Protein backbone atom coordinates (compact mmCIF):
# COMPACT_ATOMS: atom_id res chain seq x y z
CA UNK A 1 0.00 0.00 0.00
CA UNK A 2 2.76 2.44 0.82
CA UNK A 3 4.22 1.88 -2.65
CA UNK A 4 1.77 4.35 -4.18
CA UNK A 5 2.69 6.92 -1.52
CA UNK A 6 6.37 6.41 -2.36
CA UNK A 7 5.53 6.98 -6.03
CA UNK A 8 3.65 10.18 -5.16
CA UNK A 9 6.61 11.39 -3.09
CA UNK A 10 8.97 10.67 -5.98
CA UNK A 11 6.74 12.47 -8.49
CA UNK A 12 6.31 15.47 -6.17
CA UNK A 13 10.09 15.71 -5.74
CA UNK A 14 10.62 15.68 -9.51
CA UNK A 15 7.90 18.27 -10.08
CA UNK A 16 9.35 20.56 -7.41
CA UNK A 17 12.76 20.27 -9.06
CA UNK A 18 11.26 21.12 -12.46
CA UNK A 19 9.41 24.12 -11.02
CA UNK A 20 12.60 25.45 -9.40
CA UNK A 21 14.33 25.19 -12.78
CA UNK A 22 11.38 26.94 -14.44
CA UNK A 23 11.74 29.76 -11.91
CA UNK A 24 15.44 30.08 -12.77
CA UNK A 25 14.66 30.26 -16.49
CA UNK A 26 11.86 32.78 -15.95
CA UNK A 27 14.19 35.01 -13.97
CA UNK A 28 16.73 34.95 -16.82
CA UNK A 29 14.05 35.36 -19.51
CA UNK A 30 15.00 32.01 -21.08
CA UNK A 31 11.51 31.20 -22.33
CA UNK A 32 12.62 28.41 -24.67
CA UNK A 33 13.92 26.29 -21.76
CA UNK A 34 10.99 27.35 -19.59
CA UNK A 35 8.47 26.09 -22.16
CA UNK A 36 10.37 22.82 -22.58
CA UNK A 37 10.23 22.26 -18.83
CA UNK A 38 6.52 23.07 -18.79
CA UNK A 39 5.93 20.10 -21.08
CA UNK A 40 7.82 17.82 -18.69
CA UNK A 41 5.98 19.29 -15.72
CA UNK A 42 2.66 18.65 -17.46
CA UNK A 43 3.55 15.01 -18.10
CA UNK A 44 4.57 14.54 -14.47
CA UNK A 45 1.36 16.20 -13.27
CA UNK A 46 -0.68 13.75 -15.35
CA UNK A 47 1.15 10.84 -13.69
CA UNK A 48 0.63 12.43 -10.27
CA UNK A 49 -3.08 12.89 -10.95
CA UNK A 50 -3.37 9.19 -11.82
CA UNK A 51 -1.81 8.31 -8.45
CA UNK A 52 -4.14 10.72 -6.63
CA UNK A 53 -7.14 9.12 -8.32
CA UNK A 54 -6.04 5.71 -7.01
CA UNK A 55 -5.93 7.11 -3.50
CA UNK A 56 -9.34 8.75 -3.90
CA UNK A 57 -10.73 5.35 -4.83
CA UNK A 58 -9.06 3.68 -1.83
CA UNK A 59 -8.63 6.02 1.13
CA UNK A 60 -7.37 3.10 3.22
CA UNK A 61 -3.97 3.63 1.59
CA UNK A 62 -3.47 6.69 3.77
CA UNK A 63 -5.57 5.61 6.74
CA UNK A 64 -3.55 2.45 7.25
CA UNK A 65 -0.13 3.86 6.45
CA UNK A 66 1.99 3.19 9.53
CA UNK A 67 5.05 4.98 8.22
CA UNK A 68 4.86 8.37 9.93
CA UNK A 69 8.03 9.52 8.18
CA UNK A 70 6.41 8.91 4.80
CA UNK A 71 3.31 10.92 5.72
CA UNK A 72 5.51 13.70 7.13
CA UNK A 73 7.62 13.77 3.95
CA UNK A 74 4.53 13.88 1.77
CA UNK A 75 3.06 16.74 3.82
CA UNK A 76 6.33 18.69 3.62
CA UNK A 77 6.50 18.17 -0.15
CA UNK A 78 2.93 19.38 -0.59
CA UNK A 79 3.78 22.59 1.27
CA UNK A 80 6.97 23.04 -0.75
CA UNK A 81 5.11 22.37 -4.00
CA UNK A 82 2.53 25.05 -3.19
CA UNK A 83 5.26 27.53 -2.25
CA UNK A 84 7.27 27.10 -5.45
CA UNK A 85 4.16 27.10 -7.60
CA UNK A 86 3.12 30.41 -6.03
CA UNK A 87 6.59 31.87 -6.71
CA UNK A 88 6.42 30.71 -10.33
CA UNK A 89 2.96 32.21 -10.83
CA UNK A 90 4.02 35.50 -9.21
CA UNK A 91 6.98 35.80 -11.58
CA UNK A 92 4.77 34.97 -14.56
CA UNK A 93 2.22 37.57 -13.45
CA UNK A 94 4.93 40.23 -13.16
CA UNK A 95 6.21 39.36 -16.61
CA UNK A 96 2.70 39.48 -18.09
CA UNK A 97 2.18 42.96 -16.61
CA UNK A 98 5.31 44.15 -18.41
CA UNK A 99 4.16 42.85 -21.78
OpenMM code with the backbone's topology and positions (N, CA, C; nanometers):
from openmm import Vec3, app, unit

residues = "UNK UNK UNK UNK UNK UNK UNK UNK UNK UNK UNK UNK UNK UNK UNK UNK UNK UNK UNK UNK UNK UNK UNK UNK UNK UNK UNK UNK UNK UNK UNK UNK UNK UNK UNK UNK UNK UNK UNK UNK UNK UNK UNK UNK UNK UNK UNK UNK UNK UNK UNK UNK UNK UNK UNK UNK UNK UNK UNK UNK UNK UNK UNK UNK UNK UNK UNK UNK UNK UNK UNK UNK UNK UNK UNK UNK UNK UNK UNK UNK UNK UNK UNK UNK UNK UNK UNK UNK UNK UNK UNK UNK UNK UNK UNK UNK UNK UNK UNK".split()
positions = [
    Vec3(0.0808, -0.1202, 0.0000),
    Vec3(0.0000, 0.0000, 0.0000),
    Vec3(0.0851, 0.1266, 0.0000),
    Vec3(0.1944, 0.1230, 0.0739),
    Vec3(0.2761, 0.2439, 0.0816),
    Vec3(0.3516, 0.2692, -0.0478),
    Vec3(0.3523, 0.1708, -0.1379),
    Vec3(0.4216, 0.1880, -0.2652),
    Vec3(0.3666, 0.3071, -0.3428),
    Vec3(0.2365, 0.3223, -0.3450),
    Vec3(0.1773, 0.4347, -0.4183),
    Vec3(0.2148, 0.5679, -0.3521),
    Vec3(0.2266, 0.5696, -0.2205),
    Vec3(0.2694, 0.6920, -0.1524),
    Vec3(0.4148, 0.7236, -0.1856),
    Vec3(0.4974, 0.6205, -0.1956),
    Vec3(0.6368, 0.6408, -0.2362),
    Vec3(0.6436, 0.6971, -0.3775),
    Vec3(0.5569, 0.6474, -0.4647),
    Vec3(0.5529, 0.6978, -0.6027),
    Vec3(0.5082, 0.8440, -0.6058),
    Vec3(0.4119, 0.8790, -0.5227),
    Vec3(0.3652, 1.0177, -0.5156),
    Vec3(0.4775, 1.1077, -0.4643),
    Vec3(0.5480, 1.0624, -0.3627),
    Vec3(0.6607, 1.1394, -0.3094),
    Vec3(0.7649, 1.1611, -0.4181),
    Vec3(0.7975, 1.0564, -0.4905),
    Vec3(0.8969, 1.0667, -0.5982),
    Vec3(0.8515, 1.1650, -0.7062),
    Vec3(0.7269, 1.1552, -0.7474),
    Vec3(0.6743, 1.2473, -0.8487),
    Vec3(0.6748, 1.3916, -0.7987),
    Vec3(0.6327, 1.4118, -0.6744),
    Vec3(0.6314, 1.5473, -0.6168),
    Vec3(0.7725, 1.6059, -0.6151),
    Vec3(0.8715, 1.5237, -0.5784),
    Vec3(1.0094, 1.5712, -0.5743),
    Vec3(1.0563, 1.6134, -0.7130),
    Vec3(1.0232, 1.5340, -0.8135),
    Vec3(1.0618, 1.5679, -0.9507),
    Vec3(0.9930, 1.6963, -0.9971),
    Vec3(0.8654, 1.7084, -0.9667),
    Vec3(0.7902, 1.8274, -1.0082),
    Vec3(0.8457, 1.9522, -0.9397),
    Vec3(0.8768, 1.9422, -0.8121),
    Vec3(0.9350, 2.0564, -0.7406),
    Vec3(1.0673, 2.0959, -0.8046),
    Vec3(1.1484, 1.9977, -0.8399),
    Vec3(1.2760, 2.0274, -0.9059),
    Vec3(1.2516, 2.1000, -1.0387),
    Vec3(1.1572, 2.0499, -1.1168),
    Vec3(1.1255, 2.1119, -1.2460),
    Vec3(1.0781, 2.2559, -1.2253),
    Vec3(0.9925, 2.2770, -1.1272),
    Vec3(0.9411, 2.4121, -1.1018),
    Vec3(1.0542, 2.5064, -1.0602),
    Vec3(1.1480, 2.4582, -0.9782),
    Vec3(1.2600, 2.5452, -0.9395),
    Vec3(1.3440, 2.5821, -1.0613),
    Vec3(1.3602, 2.4894, -1.1541),
    Vec3(1.4329, 2.5191, -1.2778),
    Vec3(1.3536, 2.6172, -1.3640),
    Vec3(1.2221, 2.5995, -1.3693),
    Vec3(1.1377, 2.6936, -1.4439),
    Vec3(1.1534, 2.8349, -1.3882),
    Vec3(1.1568, 2.8453, -1.2559),
    Vec3(1.1740, 2.9755, -1.1913),
    Vec3(1.3068, 3.0379, -1.2331),
    Vec3(1.4122, 2.9573, -1.2340),
    Vec3(1.5436, 3.0077, -1.2774),
    Vec3(1.5363, 3.0610, -1.4203),
    Vec3(1.4739, 2.9847, -1.5090),
    Vec3(1.4657, 3.0261, -1.6493),
    Vec3(1.3765, 3.1486, -1.6668),
    Vec3(1.2710, 3.1585, -1.5884),
    Vec3(1.1861, 3.2778, -1.5954),
    Vec3(1.2637, 3.4019, -1.5522),
    Vec3(1.3418, 3.3865, -1.4477),
    Vec3(1.4186, 3.5012, -1.3966),
    Vec3(1.5252, 3.5481, -1.4951),
    Vec3(1.5710, 3.4572, -1.5820),
    Vec3(1.6730, 3.4946, -1.6816),
    Vec3(1.6114, 3.5149, -1.8198),
    Vec3(1.4797, 3.5150, -1.8263),
    Vec3(1.4051, 3.5362, -1.9512),
    Vec3(1.4385, 3.4321, -2.0584),
    Vec3(1.4715, 3.3111, -2.0150),
    Vec3(1.4996, 3.2014, -2.1078),
    Vec3(1.3689, 3.1243, -2.1290),
    Vec3(1.2845, 3.1764, -2.2155),
    Vec3(1.1508, 3.1200, -2.2334),
    Vec3(1.1510, 2.9891, -2.3113),
    Vec3(1.2529, 2.9669, -2.3921),
    Vec3(1.2622, 2.8411, -2.4666),
    Vec3(1.2765, 2.7239, -2.3689),
    Vec3(1.3716, 2.7353, -2.2756),
    Vec3(1.3920, 2.6293, -2.1761),
    Vec3(1.2719, 2.6193, -2.0821),
    Vec3(1.2157, 2.7335, -2.0467),
    Vec3(1.0988, 2.7350, -1.9590),
    Vec3(0.9844, 2.6550, -2.0206),
    Vec3(0.9573, 2.6795, -2.1486),
    Vec3(0.8474, 2.6092, -2.2156),
    Vec3(0.8756, 2.4600, -2.2284),
    Vec3(1.0013, 2.4238, -2.2505),
    Vec3(1.0373, 2.2817, -2.2577),
    Vec3(1.0127, 2.2134, -2.1232),
    Vec3(1.0464, 2.2826, -2.0162),
    Vec3(1.0233, 2.2264, -1.8830),
    Vec3(0.8747, 2.2187, -1.8499),
    Vec3(0.7969, 2.3113, -1.9027),
    Vec3(0.6525, 2.3070, -1.8787),
    Vec3(0.5908, 2.1797, -1.9359),
    Vec3(0.6426, 2.1346, -2.0484),
    Vec3(0.5928, 2.0101, -2.1082),
    Vec3(0.6222, 1.8933, -2.0145),
    Vec3(0.7446, 1.8895, -1.9622),
    Vec3(0.7824, 1.7822, -1.8693),
    Vec3(0.6978, 1.7901, -1.7431),
    Vec3(0.6806, 1.9109, -1.6909),
    Vec3(0.5977, 1.9293, -1.5715),
    Vec3(0.4555, 1.8790, -1.5967),
    Vec3(0.4008, 1.9104, -1.7121),
    Vec3(0.2656, 1.8653, -1.7459),
    Vec3(0.2547, 1.7141, -1.7484),
    Vec3(0.3549, 1.6482, -1.8059),
    Vec3(0.3548, 1.5014, -1.8100),
    Vec3(0.3614, 1.4426, -1.6692),
    Vec3(0.4456, 1.5015, -1.5850),
    Vec3(0.4567, 1.4537, -1.4469),
    Vec3(0.3278, 1.4783, -1.3690),
    Vec3(0.2627, 1.5907, -1.3949),
    Vec3(0.1360, 1.6198, -1.3269),
    Vec3(0.0265, 1.5215, -1.3668),
    Vec3(0.0289, 1.4766, -1.4913),
    Vec3(-0.0678, 1.3750, -1.5350),
    Vec3(-0.0445, 1.2453, -1.4583),
    Vec3(0.0820, 1.2049, -1.4460),
    Vec3(0.1145, 1.0840, -1.3693),
    Vec3(0.0731, 1.0993, -1.2233),
    Vec3(0.0992, 1.2172, -1.1663),
    Vec3(0.0626, 1.2431, -1.0271),
    Vec3(-0.0887, 1.2372, -1.0087),
    Vec3(-0.1624, 1.2924, -1.1016),
    Vec3(-0.3084, 1.2890, -1.0949),
    Vec3(-0.3603, 1.1451, -1.0976),
    Vec3(-0.2979, 1.0610, -1.1782),
    Vec3(-0.3369, 0.9194, -1.1817),
    Vec3(-0.3180, 0.8542, -1.0448),
    Vec3(-0.2080, 0.8861, -0.9787),
    Vec3(-0.1815, 0.8307, -0.8449),
    Vec3(-0.2837, 0.8839, -0.7444),
    Vec3(-0.3143, 1.0140, -0.7527),
    Vec3(-0.4141, 1.0719, -0.6633),
    Vec3(-0.5502, 1.0054, -0.6818),
    Vec3(-0.5858, 0.9770, -0.8061),
    Vec3(-0.7142, 0.9115, -0.8318),
    Vec3(-0.7197, 0.7732, -0.7690),
    Vec3(-0.6076, 0.7028, -0.7662),
    Vec3(-0.6040, 0.5712, -0.7012),
    Vec3(-0.6276, 0.5846, -0.5515),
    Vec3(-0.5724, 0.6896, -0.4931),
    Vec3(-0.5926, 0.7112, -0.3496),
    Vec3(-0.7368, 0.7522, -0.3217),
    Vec3(-0.7942, 0.8342, -0.4084),
    Vec3(-0.9344, 0.8748, -0.3901),
    Vec3(-1.0261, 0.7532, -0.3912),
    Vec3(-0.9914, 0.6555, -0.4730),
    Vec3(-1.0730, 0.5346, -0.4826),
    Vec3(-1.0489, 0.4390, -0.3662),
    Vec3(-0.9371, 0.4557, -0.2959),
    Vec3(-0.9057, 0.3680, -0.1835),
    Vec3(-0.8372, 0.4494, -0.0737),
    Vec3(-0.9163, 0.5153, 0.0075),
    Vec3(-0.8627, 0.6019, 0.1129),
    Vec3(-0.7889, 0.5230, 0.2208),
    Vec3(-0.8064, 0.3926, 0.2239),
    Vec3(-0.7366, 0.3099, 0.3217),
    Vec3(-0.5856, 0.3167, 0.3040),
    Vec3(-0.5413, 0.3530, 0.1842),
    Vec3(-0.3975, 0.3633, 0.1591),
    Vec3(-0.3349, 0.4602, 0.2587),
    Vec3(-0.4004, 0.5704, 0.2828),
    Vec3(-0.3469, 0.6687, 0.3773),
    Vec3(-0.3868, 0.6341, 0.5205),
    Vec3(-0.5089, 0.5908, 0.5391),
    Vec3(-0.5567, 0.5613, 0.6742),
    Vec3(-0.4740, 0.4537, 0.7426),
    Vec3(-0.4281, 0.3565, 0.6663),
    Vec3(-0.3546, 0.2450, 0.7252),
    Vec3(-0.2043, 0.2540, 0.7041),
    Vec3(-0.1579, 0.3673, 0.6600),
    Vec3(-0.0134, 0.3865, 0.6450),
    Vec3(0.0467, 0.4027, 0.7843),
    Vec3(0.1375, 0.3150, 0.8199),
    Vec3(0.1989, 0.3190, 0.9527),
    Vec3(0.3349, 0.3879, 0.9509),
    Vec3(0.3756, 0.4329, 0.8352),
    Vec3(0.5053, 0.4983, 0.8224),
    Vec3(0.4870, 0.6494, 0.8397),
    Vec3(0.5047, 0.6948, 0.9628),
    Vec3(0.4862, 0.8372, 0.9930),
    Vec3(0.5826, 0.9248, 0.9145),
    Vec3(0.7026, 0.8755, 0.8929),
    Vec3(0.8031, 0.9522, 0.8184),
    Vec3(0.7556, 0.9769, 0.6754),
    Vec3(0.6909, 0.8767, 0.6163),
    Vec3(0.6412, 0.8907, 0.4796),
    Vec3(0.5309, 0.9967, 0.4727),
    Vec3(0.4396, 0.9932, 0.5674),
    Vec3(0.3313, 1.0919, 0.5717),
    Vec3(0.3890, 1.2313, 0.5961),
    Vec3(0.4870, 1.2412, 0.6845),
    Vec3(0.5515, 1.3697, 0.7125),
    Vec3(0.6221, 1.4238, 0.5877),
    Vec3(0.6925, 1.3367, 0.5174),
    Vec3(0.7617, 1.3771, 0.3946),
    Vec3(0.6625, 1.4240, 0.2897),
    Vec3(0.5549, 1.3510, 0.2742),
    Vec3(0.4527, 1.3882, 0.1766),
    Vec3(0.3903, 1.5237, 0.2115),
    Vec3(0.3625, 1.5459, 0.3381),
    Vec3(0.3063, 1.6744, 0.3817),
    Vec3(0.4029, 1.7885, 0.3538),
    Vec3(0.5312, 1.7672, 0.3845),
    Vec3(0.6328, 1.8692, 0.3616),
    Vec3(0.6454, 1.8998, 0.2129),
    Vec3(0.6403, 1.7965, 0.1297),
    Vec3(0.6503, 1.8170, -0.0147),
    Vec3(0.5293, 1.8923, -0.0695),
    Vec3(0.4129, 1.8660, -0.0149),
    Vec3(0.2930, 1.9385, -0.0595),
    Vec3(0.3053, 2.0872, -0.0279),
    Vec3(0.3579, 2.1191, 0.0893),
    Vec3(0.3778, 2.2593, 0.1270),
    Vec3(0.4816, 2.3239, 0.0360),
    Vec3(0.5912, 2.2522, 0.0122),
    Vec3(0.6974, 2.3035, -0.0746),
    Vec3(0.6465, 2.3242, -0.2171),
    Vec3(0.5683, 2.2288, -0.2659),
    Vec3(0.5110, 2.2368, -0.3999),
    Vec3(0.4265, 2.3635, -0.4133),
    Vec3(0.3393, 2.3863, -0.3164),
    Vec3(0.2531, 2.5053, -0.3192),
    Vec3(0.3353, 2.6339, -0.3168),
    Vec3(0.4407, 2.6346, -0.2359),
    Vec3(0.5259, 2.7533, -0.2247),
    Vec3(0.5932, 2.7851, -0.3579),
    Vec3(0.6558, 2.6857, -0.4194),
    Vec3(0.7270, 2.7100, -0.5448),
    Vec3(0.6310, 2.7416, -0.6592),
    Vec3(0.5158, 2.6805, -0.6577),
    Vec3(0.4160, 2.7104, -0.7600),
    Vec3(0.3690, 2.8555, -0.7477),
    Vec3(0.3518, 2.9024, -0.6251),
    Vec3(0.3125, 3.0412, -0.6025),
    Vec3(0.4216, 3.1364, -0.6529),
    Vec3(0.5473, 3.1034, -0.6243),
    Vec3(0.6589, 3.1865, -0.6712),
    Vec3(0.6595, 3.1925, -0.8232),
    Vec3(0.6439, 3.0776, -0.8862),
    Vec3(0.6422, 3.0714, -1.0332),
    Vec3(0.5288, 3.1570, -1.0894),
    Vec3(0.4112, 3.1441, -1.0334),
    Vec3(0.2963, 3.2206, -1.0825),
    Vec3(0.3142, 3.3709, -1.0593),
    Vec3(0.3757, 3.4079, -0.9477),
    Vec3(0.4024, 3.5500, -0.9214),
    Vec3(0.4984, 3.6079, -1.0240),
    Vec3(0.6024, 3.5331, -1.0576),
    Vec3(0.6985, 3.5798, -1.1582),
    Vec3(0.6303, 3.5917, -1.2938),
    Vec3(0.5485, 3.4929, -1.3275),
    Vec3(0.4774, 3.4968, -1.4556),
    Vec3(0.3819, 3.6159, -1.4604),
    Vec3(0.3150, 3.6440, -1.3493),
    Vec3(0.2217, 3.7573, -1.3445),
    Vec3(0.2960, 3.8894, -1.3624),
    Vec3(0.4126, 3.9012, -1.3003),
    Vec3(0.4927, 4.0232, -1.3160),
    Vec3(0.5372, 4.0398, -1.4609),
    Vec3(0.5777, 3.9297, -1.5221),
    Vec3(0.6215, 3.9364, -1.6612),
    Vec3(0.5049, 3.9759, -1.7522),
    Vec3(0.3880, 3.9177, -1.7266),
    Vec3(0.2704, 3.9484, -1.8090),
    Vec3(0.2286, 4.0945, -1.7961),
    Vec3(0.2500, 4.1541, -1.6791),
    Vec3(0.2178, 4.2964, -1.6611),
    Vec3(0.3106, 4.3845, -1.7441),
    Vec3(0.4339, 4.3371, -1.7631),
    Vec3(0.5312, 4.4149, -1.8407),
    Vec3(0.5039, 4.4083, -1.9904),
    Vec3(0.4380, 4.3021, -2.0332),
    Vec3(0.4161, 4.2846, -2.1780),
    Vec3(0.2707, 4.2851, -2.2114),
] * unit.nanometer
topology = app.Topology()
chain = topology.addChain("A")
for resn in residues:
    res = topology.addResidue(resn, chain)
    for name in ("N", "CA", "C"):
        topology.addAtom(name, app.Element.getBySymbol(name[0]), res)
